[in-house]
């Protein structure tokens, strides 16, 4: 049997030596190394979306991979792609690191400098484990696309562009279609999800920040069960406590939410920090909300460039959502797409604050009228993003596009 091996190595010299030694292993088929954690997760997600058979049996993670630390990356791969055997390549092969790697989900540890015998033994063991897991779970293409559901982050190009309104309505749309949904507020200093949904709850995301392993019970205690059926993970009431939530905590929290919900919507606000950067990096889909005016579009372009420089998210992987759109404005979606270098959603949200004002002032965003043009647009956007449960007989498994998303939600609500 041929063993497919994907190395994740950031250092060119280490990548060459690892690739050379892998090519000498019997029945090994090493892929070209990927240079960072984002590229690794993106590649595995693309392969998993095609077929289980496309996933490699073994992934090698070098200790100096970035920007996500090696152990955190191993944890993420193990959670999202449980039938892939992960091996840590490190200089420190001591018992403490070995224990930490196993706790993160690694199937083995190889010490540097590499020896042929040790590498062959670890790869063979991880590959055998991977094959056994796949055989045990069967060959359904749905099994290995990663546990849990889709993570969508919603960020604002600048303040006041409607980020939270869109995040809340996306979560409501997913839940109304029959999917389990969670909404996390990562606007840590000025989060308004609680205000938009009239929620008072003493727990927040800060309560999960210092926990090493988030069990289902711990997660459930931190979530507010909203009357709509959405699980809410709120921002802290005291904005200064947001500093307690770091990137490592966010990775664990998002992974825990993903494993328990089919759709996870994360409101990242407009201010960038390590916490929401980690969420954006982990997301399956990243939305950047802008309004069709010069200042907001410039801010969107600035944000996209910053994400690219920091290796958080590539421009072509970002979806721009145009809010408060009207046909008379000079700046139209095709121009925004050209300026930012991103993909602009074909669903635009119309400018109609008159519809929103009563429910915003009352903190009852869930009561927005079904005939509202704003609600219809955002729920159609949820359909375009594949967040809605498909209608009966829909051949597209888990993907609903355009206006059919609204139809699916209406059917779900009528049942």
Secondary structure by P-SEA (a helix, b strand, c coil): cbbbbbbbcccaaaaaaaaaaaaaccccccccccccaaaaaaaaaaaaaacccccccbbbbccccccccaaaaaaaaaaacccbbbbbbcccccaaaaaaaaaacccccccccccaaaaaaaaaaaaaaaaaaaaaaccccccccccbbbbbbbbbccccccaaaaaaaaaaaaaaacccbbbbbccccccccccccccccccccccccccccccaaaaaaaccccccccccccccccccccccccaaaaaaaaaaaaacccbbbbbccccccaaaaaaaaaccbbbbbbcccaaaaaaaaaaaaaaaaacccccccbbbbbccccccccccaaaaaaaacbbbbcccccccccccaaaaaaccccccccccaaaaaaaaaaaaacccccccccccccccccaaaaaaaaaaaac
